[in-house]
Amino acid sequence: MSLERPETSESKSVQRHSADELADLLGDLVIGREEHINAPGYVIRPDSVQETLSLLKNEAGFDHLSCLTAEERADRYESIYHMKKFDDPTQEVSVVVPTSKDNPVSQSAEPVFRTADWHEREAYDLVGIEYEGHPDMRRILLPETWQGHPLAKDYDQERPQVVSLREHANPLQEDHRDDQDSETMYLNIGPHHPATHGVLHLECTLDGEQVADVNPDIGYLHRCEEQMCQNGTYRYQIMPYPDRWDYISAGLLNEWAYARAAEDLADIEVPEYAQVIRTMGAELCRIAAHMLAVGTFALDVYGDFTAIFMYAIRDREKAQNILEDLTGQRLMFNYFRLGGVVWDLPEPREEFFEKTRDFLEELPEALEEYHDLITGNEILQSRTIGTGVLPPEVAKNYGATGPVLRGSGVDYDLRRDDPYGYYENLDWNVIVEDGCDNYSRLLVRMKEVEESAKIIEQCIDILEDWPEDERNIQSNVPRTLRPEDDTEIYRAVEGAKGELGIYIRADGTEKPGRFKIRSPCFSNLQTLPEMSNGEYVPDMIASLGSLDIVLGEVDR
Amino acid sequence: MSSDQPFVTDDSQVLTDTRDARLAGADNRFNSKLREAFGSSPFILTKFDKFMNWVRGSSMFMLQFGIACCSIEMMHTYAVKHDLDRFGAGVPRASPRQADVIIVPGTIVSKFAPRMKRVYDQMPEPKFVVGMGSCTISGGPFQEGYNVIKGAEEVIPVDIHIPGCPPRPEALVYGVAKLQERIANGESSPVVVKPYELEQFGDLERDEIVDQLAEEIDTDDLVMRYNWADSP
């Protein structure tokens, strides 16, 4: 036994840089300064993106490119790189890259952060900025035949666009895509396929039975969410949309992402009582979301549509019933309001508490069943342990978050690292597994359910003892919100799949000037080729299942 | 155990008991309304078409097809609590070749519409479509989006629309039951001609039948209806 004091994880402190220190670090690269609500912004020239980003990444430790927002302004195009630290996500910095109106070309950040690949393709697709040096500058969400960039200013929203019948061409007509000598075979999986969790299209190149390359083709559920939010007023019209991003019952978690950003933007307080209700509701949603993730993962790995899937749905149904009592809706809750929640707990309260307690009481036993059926099952173990390996550095480089990142052994959870709601005052743990494979991602989800149950239990105790005349569910919020012109904010919460962030730029009206959604699934899905190259096809399907993507959130 | 007395069943007694139970008495499980209607004869007379419609309505094979939020509720409809199987319509088929009902659960966007049309075309006739949720009916909350098709009806014929965002599983069960009722009564949407079927005709040797069939096709109907300007 050594007398040395054990090193605690608390002692891990991350160096903080003031805005001026960062400016000194960047030196001549900075051509202007901006102040966003969340972070300082540095304006740089479009040809020095890589240099700036690698300086910030290597010298200052901003190793998480969480989001890239692109926008057309009145006189320029603009890309904003939102950077964070995995060790301390409260330290943020924005890099603003303006480009000219007539020649919107900016240097690609892809060599510095792999995650910029898809984010820049999306910016090109929707806004029309081109990124120089990008490996694969194509449209990502809209069909190849699409004309114009829908979030650009000169785009005519009324103009019909016809997707021609050429889209009907059978992609399987030629099995060999490349030249005759090639040994590989081209295989489409999806967009209609039971294992793709929605409408995802995987363009696979097979070498024998092994995956030589896989290219996820997304955009089959691109529902123009960002545009819909830009057309809605802050106070009421945006809130229904978050429910429909991650629609696997993670509604409240998504609503919180918008609520957090908009409340910080418009400086709205949320009463403590409402925070507790929010926390409880959000964790119920997380349980429901993880249940389905576990059920469909079992479905993917050994096609078990009978037992595990039904068990998972059974327990999900219980969580949904409680959420239905709470919010009045089954799937699309629309329960949060800016400054609180829309209703108090249902009356009679005792009944609600009892129902929730019963659910929590039965949960350990149910989870035991899952462990028997899934994680303890040798077949599943031999199919998932050591497959779909995602090393932590790769995961970070791709901007993966949530259970995917924690399954790779990176201790990153915004609920703890960038606290919001009532999480700070509760006793729970962040689950981290360092297996980096499909199995550890599954394990993280199963254990997170237990942690969520812990949180809910504490919330219920708090709510039960709350004095009756202090049950304040909403603060005073003006009927019409008009945040000041040109205020910008990026705020994220820990959704069921990872970091769900919202960027809003206010333009002085009651509607946002730019509304950007940073969805965890979009970044997580990017890691699929990394995980599955060289694996067998069924292992690729398992990897896809372990990522737990929701196409509503990937495509938005 | 003694073996001097072998186990003997008095089968005359068993037969009588069973027969008695079937005909009348305490256990009347077998004496259904249908049996009463039949009388003593095990035969019924009906039209073949009518019989086939009843058969189709009573055993529906649903395509396992998920698009968006509604598909989560659809999964719940198939699963433990609501169990669509009880209504004779709950075997999800992974292949369109084995299915005769497609539930369209979610928003259809321009990139996906041709693919969905293709899946629909691959289903064998007769086939039926259930439009689930507001997006499938009209584009729903996303109707004003630049990319969203304003309802599945723009692409494939829909038999039953189930409103809601998303509809509860109960609503889907009700919609499917209504569809079954319609099928059993011989009502369903007209069958559409597939655009590339004409091309396939083109490959055929032009004998009399092909000529006759080709003449019956109205070329105006052949293109997928993507009429954005006129849709609501």
Interface residues (C-beta under 8 A of the other chain):
Chain A: L141 L142 P143 W146 P150 Y155 Q157 P160 Q161 V162 V163 L165 E167 H168 P191 H192 P194 H197 G198 V199 G219 Y220 L221 H222 R223 C224 E225 Q227 M228 N231 P240 Y241 R244 Y247 I248 S249 L292 F305 F309 M310 I313 R314 R316 E317 R330 L331 M332 L551 G552
Chain B: Q64 F65 G66 I67 A68 C69 S71 I72 E73 M75 H76 A79 V80 K81 P92 A94 P96 G106 T107 V109 S110 K111 F112 A113 P114 R115 M116 K117 R118 V119 P141 F142 E144 G145 Y146 N147 V148 C165 P166 R168 P195 Y196 V223 M224 Y226 N227 W228 A229
